[in-house]
Amino acid sequence: MKGVILAGGLGTRLSPLTKVTNKHLLPVYHKPMIYYSIEALINAGIQDILIVTGGNNAGDFLKLLGNGSDFGLKHLNYTYQRGEGGIAEALGLAEFLCNNEKICVILGDNIIEKNILHAVQNFEKQPHGAKIILKEVPDPERFGVPVFAGDRIIKIEEKPKRPQSRYAVTGIYLYDHTVFDIIKTLKPSERGEMEITDVNNAYIARGEMTWEGLEGWWKDAGTFESLLLASQLVAKTGANRL
């Protein structure tokens, strides 16, 4: 399985810090934010990793990460997203790497306490389709929220005012190679981006979506509050533990 880390965007919610660097290079306690995504994939047994970045500071990733040898990798792959086309557009840039293999996608500002190893192993056994990782949260209206019929997801609503469940879709997704065919059919949303929620709903419509709950804490370190809390949690409990 291939790994894809999406680390583009302008990070405007973290301005003025992001006026001089990409948000995924900001520190979370004692390490740059991007380290946690790389380690999450490696801990799940994924060694072939692509980092999708963008903006004016993309070269800093190469300075920091090099060929991945600090993580025990033989190499790291990089590609560049022009503009602000959204998560799905950024993922589409990974098609050249995947070579019809399954992929594990993680947003570069996601910090998790434990590990996604079991989800990756279970998806390897899944014949086709997709799997998303969910987490019960106190404020699901901030995220994509699954709507259930029994244990089955029937749709995902993006930042609903009245969430129909207490679960959030974390920024960790597992897809088969047909995800790139889906992305090519998408149209930009009202905010001008290609939405990952539309990708997930396409798999749901095909009856090919499964899900698992995430153990331990999860933070998307994309705001000052969540960045601070992620740092505090890492300092207290660690992250990406098996």
ABEGO torsion letter per residue (X at the ends): XBBBBBABEAGAAAOAAAAABBAAABBBEABBAAAAAAAAAAAAGBABBBBBBBEAAAAAAAAAAEAGAAAGBABBBBBBBBEBAEAAAAAAAAAAAAGGBBBBBBBAABBBABBAAAAAAAAAABABEBBBBBBBBABAAABBBBBBBEABBABBBBGBABBABABBBBABBBBBAAAAAAAAABBBBAAGBBBAAAAAAAAAAAGABBBBBBBEBBBBAABAAAAAAAAAAAAAAEBGBX
